[in-house]
Amino acid sequence: MPKERYPGAAVRDGYHALILANRSPTQIAVWISFDNEWWVTPNLPAGANSLVIFVTEGTVATLFVVLRLISKWGVTRKSNADVYVIIVGWVFAVGLSVSIMIGTRLGLGAPDSEIRPEWFTQLKQCTYAFTVLYNPAIMATKTAILILYYRIAPAHLFLRYASLFVMTVINTAGVVLTFLYIFQCRPVTAAFSLTGGTCIDIVALYLSSIPINVLTDLAILLLPLPILTSLRMEFREKVILVATFIVGGFVTIVDVVRIVYLQEALREELLVDPSASITANSRPPNFTYYASFSLMWSAVEVSVGIVCCCVVVLKPLVMCVLPRLLHAPNIHHHRPSATALSLLRSEEPKNPPVTDSSHVGEAPAPASIPQPATMPLSPRDAELSRIESPMSPLSPKLPSLSVIQEQTINDDVGETLDFFEMLVSEPRAKASDTWAPLDDPAARRKSAPRRSTVTKQGPPDPVERKGGVAADVVRLSVQIQNLLGYPPSHIITINAALCAYFFGPLLVGYWVLKYMGFKATFMTGLAILATGALSFWPSSILRSYAGYFVSNFIVFFGLSCLEVAADTFIALAGPGELSEARLHFAQGFFGIAFVVSPIIARVALFSGIDQEDLFRVQWYYLAVALFAVFLAIIFYYVPLSEASDDDLEAMALQRLYNAGLDPGDKAFGIGARRLLLWSGVVAMWFYVGNQGVVDYFWTSLVQDVKPGFESFGSQSVARGIFTFGRFLAAGLCFVGIPPRITISICMFGALVTSILALVLPPCSGALAMLLLYEFFEGPIVPTLFSMIIRGQGKHTKFAATATIMALPGSPVWTTVVYGIQQQYPTFSSPALLVVAILFGISTLWPALLSSTRVLRRWVDPRWS
């Protein structure tokens, strides 16, 4: 690259400053000093760099489309719907590349000072063409991949139905966004000419569509993963498969990179005018320079998607041209002309013998050798087996019997195996052919033996995996609301999104937990959480109050499903007499996140309340979404124990027998089980109301009890004391202190300290009472939850669901206190008064449990 000599250089404050006339900073790549003279290397403008990339990626995408057509039409002489759809996507991709290549000749990627006035109209036309063609191109590419999924998985109903669902979402969003970009201006000609008109903010629209793009990219990447990872293949085939999916994951990375440059354009807009919008007729300075990078990565996203869609079906061509690429040269391979599925069917006997589940996946014995009948165990042997193998109600389930069912040969019969079809030729030994969360629940219950003792099985404490994320998401809420400039009444209303804790367990959590188990519930909750975290992005870009409420609602909806499964799992996964100890210990780690997350948020995210904070928080929510997806993948592959209703009922009956009770025993004329459940739910509703009130009004409470004291530091101390209370309660439960005694002390202590903080004059003593209140408050939720579900038997999952559904008491009582403040502004500390009243009522619950022999024995863990 040529260099230009500039002998005149100035030295200022120890740094060399180069003053060039009529030179743009974007054109300078390197400044080099030799003998007090400056040599400057000119840089290619962004548009020229983009042109090189457009030509390269367009050529590669075209090459793979041609190879796919040769493989399908030339080698196998077959054609499918995905072939025609990918051709449509390629046509749109070519249109994208051509529009941008023309735009780079007209100033796209250059600063405004280098764009000639006569180029403006043509440059707008190129940009308009790109924005209109992008969504059809990406829609066609993703649809082709999903059609391929649907075609290759006739025996996997989940993959087929999920592919249809994701395809519907992609095409619905794609059609809507395409029409929005076509009619972005009124009149339409204002978008691609110098005609005046009213236009929508195109950058805001781009950023608002990010959740759909990222979620569908992740869905396409992860949907076939459970099937592919359960299959055996040769090393070279496995390398190609992994490489293909790594490239597919690159599409998601491209989405994130595109976000960076879109944010850069938005930041430039807000620096000029915080209330402005980027439209076809109103753009900030140097917009084409920043937009060129985003357009470039958008085109790369489409081309990479086309390459990924084509490469997975190139095996027929590869086997003709480079057969050694997939198979080792020194190993003999017999390659039939029929599909792997037909090969498996040809080797099956006409009447295959019935085998038990312990031999699933093993090679069938020759037909000439008779198969011995399965001999049932004698009653004594069965009893010995049960006694010698003690298990908890949370035990790994036996795999369901996997049977290869006869199916009609599809339209691929007779052709050389496609890449995915090749993978199904050798199923993994002793593996189920169905996706584990979708196994028949009835079969799982039948295969599970009764258990009378409890030992911990599977990975412990799933709540620890989600606690930090949940704390961060929830605690960011108030700061974000302040950043968006919402008044207190709006913030109170947005906190009402916590009512999702009522609807989440009722509509999703309970049913998934009951019929599919803990693993499926964890994965469902994490998927909903990821969706809610991603939906924050458009609401923050558009600064939409309704959008922010919806995103919070979805996040809390997912967290509620997680909490139903996590708390129940921890309470059941081990000896019944230590349920409270385990739950206190696990939620103690949640308390640590409760302490640390606000400090991290204040230092890293909210160093100063400005627009930059909003950009940082958007990335935080994106990280939360991706982390939730990563956890869902881990939960799928990690063995996780399950507990059927029959197991839980057997345990409850054994426990009642040990306590000398009967399932029909009553207290105060009401069934003990129902009385314990619904009175506990009411107590939980009051408690979470207290917790929400104190947490929300903490700043005003601190100023009431000790004016001028720093509220953030005191709140961090209070949360540390709160966490210490949980760990201390875990130790007390472990050494055998009855939980009803622990909760009696905690509720009475919270009542006394709240009253003292209310009646004492403003001083350090009143602040000490407020901090001590947090100590007594900490252990209440884990103790309440464990006691409520104890002895519920087959109703345990319903009891856990009902208890979690009481958590919306927080926004209810917070709103009540806010209303009192607005109605009686001179009234001092209405929050502490409400807290004292609610704890006065809640204290009746442990007194109720200790009042009768039936309730005492029902909740005391020593009978477990």
HELIX and SHEET records of a PDB file:
HELIX    1   1 PRO A   25  GLN A   27  5                                   3    
HELIX    2   2 ALA A   46  LEU A   69  1                                  24    
HELIX    3   3 ILE A   70  THR A   76  3                                   7    
HELIX    4   4 ALA A   81  THR A  104  1                                  24    
HELIX    5   5 ASP A  112  GLU A  114  5                                   3    
HELIX    6   6 PRO A  117  TRP A  119  5                                   3    
HELIX    7   7 PHE A  120  ILE A  152  1                                  33    
HELIX    8   8 LEU A  157  ILE A  182  1                                  26    
HELIX    9   9 VAL A  188  ALA A  191  5                                   4    
HELIX   10  10 ILE A  202  SER A  208  1                                   7    
HELIX   11  11 ILE A  210  LEU A  222  1                                  13    
HELIX   12  12 LEU A  225  LEU A  228  1                                   4    
HELIX   13  13 PHE A  235  VAL A  272  1                                  38    
HELIX   14  14 PHE A  287  VAL A  311  1                                  25    
HELIX   15  15 LYS A  315  VAL A  321  1                                   7    
HELIX   16  16 PRO A  323  LEU A  325  5                                   3    
HELIX   17  17 ALA A  340  GLU A  347  1                                   8    
HELIX   18  18 SER A  357  HIS A  359  5                                   3    
HELIX   19  19 PRO A  379  GLU A  388  1                                  10    
HELIX   20  20 PHE A  419  LEU A  423  1                                   5    
HELIX   21  21 ALA A  436  LEU A  438  5                                   3    
HELIX   22  22 PRO A  441  SER A  447  1                                   7    
HELIX   23  23 PRO A  462  LEU A  483  1                                  22    
HELIX   24  24 PRO A  488  ASN A  495  1                                   8    
HELIX   25  25 ALA A  496  CYS A  499  5                                   4    
HELIX   26  26 ALA A  500  GLY A  504  1                                   5    
HELIX   27  27 PRO A  505  GLY A  509  3                                   5    
HELIX   28  28 TYR A  510  TYR A  515  1                                   6    
HELIX   29  29 PHE A  518  ILE A  541  1                                  24    
HELIX   30  30 TYR A  545  LEU A  572  1                                  28    
HELIX   31  31 GLY A  576  LEU A  578  5                                   3    
HELIX   32  32 SER A  579  ILE A  600  1                                  22    
HELIX   33  33 ALA A  601  LEU A  605  3                                   5    
HELIX   34  34 GLN A  611  TYR A  637  1                                  27    
HELIX   35  35 ASP A  645  ALA A  659  1                                  15    
HELIX   36  36 ALA A  672  TYR A  696  1                                  25    
HELIX   37  37 TRP A  698  VAL A  705  1                                   8    
HELIX   38  38 SER A  711  PHE A  734  1                                  24    
HELIX   39  39 PRO A  739  VAL A  759  1                                  21    
HELIX   40  40 SER A  764  GLU A  777  1                                  14    
HELIX   41  41 ILE A  780  ILE A  789  1                                  10    
HELIX   42  42 GLY A  793  HIS A  795  5                                   3    
HELIX   43  43 THR A  796  ILE A  804  1                                   9    
HELIX   44  44 GLY A  809  GLN A  823  1                                  15    
HELIX   45  45 PRO A  830  SER A  842  1                                  13    
HELIX   46  46 LEU A  844  LEU A  849  1                                   6    
HELIX   47  47 ARG A  853  VAL A  859  1                                   7    
HELIX   48  48 PRO A  861  TRP A  863  5                                   3    
SHEET    1   A 3 GLU A   4  TYR A   6  0                                        
SHEET    2   A 3 GLU A  37  PRO A  42 -1                                        
SHEET    3   A 3 ILE A  28  PHE A  34 -1                                        
SHEET    1   B 2 ALA A  10  ARG A  12  0                                        
SHEET    2   B 2 TYR A  15  ALA A  17 -1                                        
SHEET    1   C 2 CYS A 185  ARG A 186  0                                        
SHEET    2   C 2 THR A 198  CYS A 199 -1                                        
SHEET    1   D 2 LYS A 666  ALA A 667  0                                        
SHEET    2   D 2 ILE A 670  GLY A 671 -1                                        
END                                                                             
